[in-house]
Amino acid sequence: MYKSKNVPLLTIVDNKISGSLSCKSPAKFWGGLAALAVGIAIGAACVLSGGLLVAVIIAASVVAVSSGVMMGIKIAHDCDSTLDVFWQKPHTTVRIQSKLAILNRSYLNCPKGGVLNLIIDPVIAKEAAKQISSNNRKEVAIQAGSQLVMGVISGLTMSGIGVLGAVTTAVLTPLGYWSGEDKLIAKSIMSDDVADTPFVGGTVEATASTVAGTAAPGALIMGTGYVAYGAGVLVKSPGTQLLGGVATAIGKSRIMSDFKPSSMKNGLIGAAANLVIGETTDMLEKSYEDTTTLASRELNKLDGKNNISIISNK
């Protein structure tokens, strides 16, 4: 029985959001990457000069601008992913146009992360939106600020590591960010719950990034040497084989030299500082996320007695 006609009648397939939300997920990820790149440029400007500095700044600018563009695209279109899912906990018997009706208790899990809830009372809905938006903005600001500082630290560690070392640091730092945000390396060797424990997964990611950054210059030279040597064998060129062998030897020597404590000092200090900053701010962001979840739950409970005047005898 319909007691009022001026209300929305929603079913489990009504999953198209009228306008894209300002989702915090892409804002945090891509905004954080842009801030990281800017930080690297700032840090590098303090310790580098000449053409190397110009190269690092250009690379960082490309990453920052590309991240900003991606953030805009993702925010504009990520909400389209709700078309792939249906509302959960609908009414079990009432159907509208053959589809199960959704209730105040119903929710929609966004494939990109997050949950959409129904709040009927406009006053309660406005308060919920206010609290969620406020906490989300704080999370985004903390992410961007922490990544900017971590980028500056990474840029400062480029001092004295040469052209190849600076270039590999500039390339590997954003890749490390990409992996570290979701603890991809840590979760490949341990359970997700353990990897998400503060300072556990982060330590694994920081260690992997430090090792990769330390070995990368020598490994690149050594790899080039192997390729050159193989090409020399293929074309029967003793000279090319000799050059390949020399490059391989230099690469091996570079790796052994780079892994000495004296050579790794700046990198290790930077990695330790960034680990502390990253894990601490992650916990702070998590606290705001938990506050949002609690507030949403309480406001949904407060709205629980409201309805849109559709009555069923089942």
C-alpha positions as a printed Julia matrix, in Angstrom:
314×3 Matrix{Float64}:
  0.0     0.0     0.0
  1.4     3.38   -1.0
  0.52    6.12    1.49
  2.57    8.84   -0.22
  3.5     9.3    -3.86
  6.11   12.06   -3.46
  8.92    9.72   -2.41
 11.61    7.75   -4.23
 10.88    4.05   -4.66
 14.2     2.25   -4.84
 15.09   -1.34   -5.58
 18.28   -3.38   -5.51
 19.07   -2.41   -9.14
 18.89    1.34   -8.5
 22.67    1.6    -8.29
 23.44    4.58  -10.56
 24.52    7.59   -8.53
 23.15   10.81  -10.01
 26.48   12.61   -9.6
 29.98   11.38   -8.81
 30.95   11.77   -5.17
 34.2    13.47   -4.19
 35.62   10.06   -3.33
 38.54   10.13   -0.92
 40.24    7.02   -2.37
 41.53    8.54   -5.65
 42.08   11.88   -3.92
 44.35   10.23   -1.35
 46.22    7.95   -3.75
 46.8    10.25   -6.72
 47.02   13.4    -4.62
 49.59   11.67   -2.4
 51.65   10.6    -5.44
 51.61   14.16   -6.8
 52.74   15.51   -3.42
 55.49   12.88   -3.25
 56.82   13.93   -6.66
 56.79   17.6    -5.68
 58.63   16.73   -2.47
 61.32   14.82   -4.4
 61.88   17.88   -6.61
 62.18   20.15   -3.55
 64.6    17.8    -1.78
 66.68   17.26   -4.92
 66.94   21.05   -5.43
 68.68   21.27   -2.05
 71.47   18.79   -2.9
 71.77   18.6    -6.7
 72.65   21.09   -9.4
 73.08   21.42  -13.14
 71.6    19.07  -15.68
 70.94   16.31  -13.14
 68.73   18.62  -11.08
 66.87   19.7   -14.22
 66.29   16.06  -15.19
 64.95   15.14  -11.75
 62.66   18.19  -11.64
 61.3    17.44  -15.12
 60.62   13.8   -14.17
 58.97   14.84  -10.9
 56.84   17.42  -12.71
 55.63   14.83  -15.21
 54.62   12.49  -12.35
 52.92   15.31  -10.43
 50.93   16.61  -13.41
 49.97   13.09  -14.56
 48.82   12.22  -11.03
 46.69   15.36  -10.89
 45.04   14.48  -14.2
 44.42   10.89  -13.08
 42.93   12.12   -9.81
 40.45   14.28  -11.71
 39.51   11.42  -14.04
 39.09    8.92  -11.22
 36.98   11.25   -9.07
 34.75   11.97  -12.07
 34.21    8.33  -13.06
 34.98    5.96  -10.15
 31.37    6.14   -8.96
 30.34    4.44  -12.21
 31.65    1.21  -10.67
 28.51    0.98   -8.52
 26.72   -0.23  -11.66
 28.46   -3.58  -11.15
 26.91   -4.27   -7.73
 23.45   -4.43   -6.12
 22.08   -3.25   -2.8
 22.45   -5.65    0.12
 19.85   -6.53    2.81
 16.73   -5.58    0.8
 13.18   -6.47    1.74
 12.79  -10.23    1.31
  9.28  -10.25   -0.21
  8.23   -6.78   -1.44
  9.04   -6.04   -5.06
  8.7    -2.88   -7.13
  8.57   -3.58  -10.85
  9.67   -7.15  -10.09
 12.81   -6.08   -8.18
 13.23   -6.37   -4.41
 12.68   -3.07   -2.6
 15.5    -1.67   -0.49
 15.06   -0.55    3.1
 16.63    1.84    5.57
 18.98   -0.99    6.59
 20.13   -1.61    2.99
 23.62   -0.67    1.86
 25.69   -0.67   -1.33
 29.33   -1.77   -1.24
 31.34    0.29   -3.72
 33.91   -1.84   -5.6
 36.38    1.03   -5.19
 36.02    0.93   -1.4
 33.49    2.47    0.93
 29.8     1.95    1.57
 26.67    3.86    0.54
 23.92    3.99    3.17
 20.36    5.25    3.06
 19.3     8.01    5.45
 15.74    9.21    4.95
 15.59   12.16    7.35
 17.21   15.17    5.58
 18.5    16.69    8.82
 20.22   13.46    9.86
 21.48   12.95    6.31
 23.01   16.44    6.27
 24.76   15.82    9.6
 26.11   12.48    8.36
 27.4    14.08    5.16
 29.01   16.88    7.15
 30.9    14.5     9.45
 31.96   12.15    6.65
 33.18   15.01    4.44
 35.09   16.64    7.3
 36.93   13.45    8.23
 37.6    12.57    4.58
 39.16   15.99    3.97
 41.4    15.49    7.0
 42.53   12.1     5.68
 43.34   13.56    2.26
 45.26   16.48    3.82
 47.28   14.18    6.08
 48.13   11.9     3.15
 49.28   14.78    0.95
 51.25   16.44    3.74
 53.04   13.27    4.81
 53.92   12.33    1.22
 55.29   15.82    0.57
 57.61   15.5     3.59
 58.62   11.95    2.63
 59.36   13.14   -0.91
 61.63   15.89    0.41
 63.51   13.31    2.5
 63.87   11.02   -0.52
 65.17   13.94   -2.6
 67.73   14.84    0.05
 69.13   11.28   -0.05
 70.16   11.85   -3.68
 73.23   13.73   -2.49
 76.44   12.11   -3.69
 74.86    9.08   -5.38
 75.63   10.14   -8.93
 73.54   10.49  -12.05
 72.47    6.85  -12.28
 71.65    6.65   -8.58
 69.6     9.85   -8.64
 67.66    8.74  -11.7
 66.87    5.31  -10.25
 65.82    6.9    -6.95
 63.49    9.26   -8.79
 61.96    6.33  -10.68
 61.75    3.79   -7.85
 60.32    6.13   -5.2
 56.92    6.52   -6.95
 56.91    2.77   -7.67
 57.59    2.1    -4.0
 54.7     4.4    -3.13
 52.44    2.46   -5.49
 53.33   -0.84   -3.82
 53.48    0.53   -0.3
 50.0     2.06   -0.27
 48.43   -1.39   -0.59
 51.32   -3.33    1.0
 51.6    -5.41   -2.18
 55.02   -6.93   -1.41
 54.17   -7.6     2.23
 50.86   -9.25    1.33
 52.62  -11.54   -1.14
 54.58  -13.14    1.71
 52.2   -12.86    4.67
 48.49  -12.62    5.43
 46.67   -9.36    4.72
 45.86   -8.83    8.41
 49.5    -9.17    9.43
 50.67   -6.95    6.57
 48.19   -4.25    7.61
 49.48   -4.28   11.2
 51.28   -0.98   11.96
 55.02   -1.09   11.21
 54.87   -4.72    9.97
 53.9    -4.43    6.32
 55.45   -0.96    6.19
 58.82   -2.31    7.31
 58.72   -4.97    4.6
 57.89   -2.37    1.94
 60.58    0.04    3.18
 63.18   -2.74    3.22
 62.26   -3.85   -0.3
 62.4    -0.27   -1.6
 65.78    0.35    0.05
 67.27   -2.85   -1.36
 65.85   -2.14   -4.82
 67.12    1.44   -4.79
 70.57    0.35   -3.63
 70.95   -2.46   -6.14
 69.3    -0.76   -9.12
 72.28    1.26  -10.49
 74.68   -1.68  -10.39
 72.05   -4.12  -11.59
 71.29   -1.87  -14.58
 74.96   -1.73  -15.56
 75.4    -5.47  -15.02
 72.26   -6.29  -17.0
 73.42   -4.09  -19.86
 76.75   -5.94  -19.78
 75.06   -9.31  -20.01
 72.99   -8.16  -22.97
 76.05   -6.74  -24.72
 78.04   -9.9   -24.11
 75.2   -12.07  -25.46
 74.9    -9.86  -28.52
 78.64  -10.15  -29.08
 78.44  -13.93  -28.97
 75.5   -13.89  -31.37
 77.2   -11.71  -33.97
 80.65  -13.18  -33.22
 82.15   -9.85  -32.22
 85.02  -10.25  -29.7
 85.06   -6.51  -29.09
 81.38   -6.42  -28.1
 81.89   -9.45  -25.88
 84.79   -7.69  -24.17
 82.76   -4.53  -23.57
 79.9    -6.63  -22.22
 82.22   -8.48  -19.87
 83.74   -5.24  -18.59
 80.28   -3.7   -18.02
 79.16   -6.82  -16.16
 82.22   -6.69  -13.91
 81.69   -2.97  -13.24
 78.03   -3.62  -12.39
 78.91   -6.36   -9.92
 81.52   -4.14   -8.32
 79.01   -1.28   -8.11
 76.45   -3.49   -6.32
 79.06   -4.66   -3.78
 80.18   -1.09   -3.21
 76.65    0.29   -2.87
 75.72   -2.28   -0.22
 78.49   -1.1     2.1
 77.13    0.64    5.25
 78.96    3.85    4.38
 77.28    3.99    0.96
 73.82    3.09    2.28
 73.86    5.48    5.23
 71.79    8.25    3.66
 69.36    5.8     2.09
 68.84    3.89    5.33
 68.3     7.06    7.35
 65.83    8.33    4.78
 63.99    4.99    4.64
 63.75    4.84    8.46
 62.44    8.4     8.68
 59.88    7.81    5.94
 58.78    4.56    7.58
 58.04    6.32   10.87
 56.25    9.19    9.11
 54.25    6.89    6.85
 53.13    4.44    9.52
 52.3     7.17   12.04
 50.2     9.15    9.6
 48.52    5.93    8.37
 47.37    5.27   11.93
 46.12    8.85   12.2
 44.21    8.48    8.93
 42.78    5.18   10.2
 41.53    6.92   13.34
 39.55    9.41   11.24
 38.21    6.55    9.13
 37.08    4.71   12.28
 35.44    7.9    13.58
 33.56    8.24   10.29
 32.38    4.62   10.45
 31.16    5.02   14.03
 29.37    8.3    13.31
 27.73    6.81   10.21
 26.57    3.78   12.19
 25.09    5.91   14.97
 23.32    8.29   12.59
 21.92    5.37   10.61
 20.59    3.91   13.85
 19.0     7.27   14.69
 17.31    7.26   11.28
 16.12    3.67   11.71
 12.54    4.55   12.65
 11.97    6.74    9.61
 10.21    5.45    6.52
  8.67    6.57    3.24
  5.17    5.35    4.07
  5.16    2.1     2.13
  3.51   -0.59    4.19
  3.64   -4.34    3.61
  1.83   -7.04    5.58
  4.82   -9.4     5.1
